[in-house]
């Protein structure tokens, strides 16, 4: 699990994930991230890291959608 303190840290985390061989990231609920979801998704794409979100808004931004049963 990785945490961030501000949006700018997200790009650094995603770049680190790529270097470490992380291929998929599950996004926990975050007001900061959902508000900038398109930027997060674009950054993840550039770093070749797949995102899994829990809301339709994440899927619309390019992430995979995790539906709870």
C-alpha positions as CSV (number, residue, x, y, z in Angstrom):
1,X,0.0,0.0,0.0
2,X,1.3,3.5,-0.9
3,X,-0.1,6.8,0.3
4,X,0.3,10.3,-1.0
5,X,0.1,13.7,0.7
6,X,-0.8,15.8,-2.4
7,X,-1.6,15.3,-6.0
8,X,1.9,16.1,-7.2
9,X,3.1,13.0,-5.3
10,X,0.8,10.8,-7.5
11,X,3.0,11.1,-10.6
12,X,6.1,10.2,-8.6
13,X,4.4,7.2,-7.1
14,X,3.2,5.9,-10.5
15,X,6.7,6.3,-11.9
16,X,8.1,4.4,-9.0
17,X,5.5,1.7,-9.5
18,X,6.7,1.3,-13.1
19,X,10.3,1.0,-12.1
20,X,9.4,-1.6,-9.4
21,X,7.4,-3.6,-12.0
22,X,4.0,-2.9,-10.5
23,X,1.4,-3.4,-13.3
24,X,-1.9,-2.7,-11.6
25,X,-3.0,-0.3,-8.9
26,X,-6.3,-0.4,-7.0
27,X,-7.5,3.1,-6.1
28,X,-9.0,3.6,-2.7
29,X,-11.6,6.3,-2.2
30,X,-10.0,9.7,-2.4
31,X,-11.5,13.2,-2.9
32,X,-8.2,14.4,-4.1
33,X,-7.8,11.7,-6.8
34,X,-11.5,11.6,-8.0
35,X,-11.3,15.3,-8.6
36,X,-8.3,14.9,-10.9
37,X,-9.1,11.4,-12.2
38,X,-8.3,12.2,-15.8
39,X,-4.9,13.5,-15.0
40,X,-4.3,10.4,-12.8
41,X,-5.4,8.1,-15.5
42,X,-3.2,9.8,-18.1
43,X,-0.2,9.7,-15.8
44,X,-0.8,6.0,-15.2
45,X,-1.1,5.3,-18.9
46,X,2.2,7.1,-19.5
47,X,3.8,4.9,-16.8
48,X,2.1,1.7,-18.2
49,X,0.3,1.1,-14.9
50,X,-3.3,-0.1,-15.0
51,X,-5.8,1.5,-12.6
52,X,-8.7,-0.2,-10.9
53,X,-11.3,2.2,-9.6
54,X,-14.5,1.7,-7.6
55,X,-16.7,4.4,-9.2
56,X,-18.1,4.8,-12.7
57,X,-16.2,8.1,-12.9
58,X,-12.9,6.2,-12.9
59,X,-14.0,3.9,-15.7
60,X,-15.0,7.0,-17.7
61,X,-11.4,8.4,-17.2
62,X,-9.9,5.1,-18.4
63,X,-9.5,2.9,-15.4
64,X,-10.9,-0.6,-15.0
65,X,-14.0,-0.7,-12.8
66,X,-14.3,-2.9,-9.7
67,X,-17.9,-3.7,-8.9
68,X,-18.6,-5.0,-5.4
69,X,-21.0,-7.9,-5.2
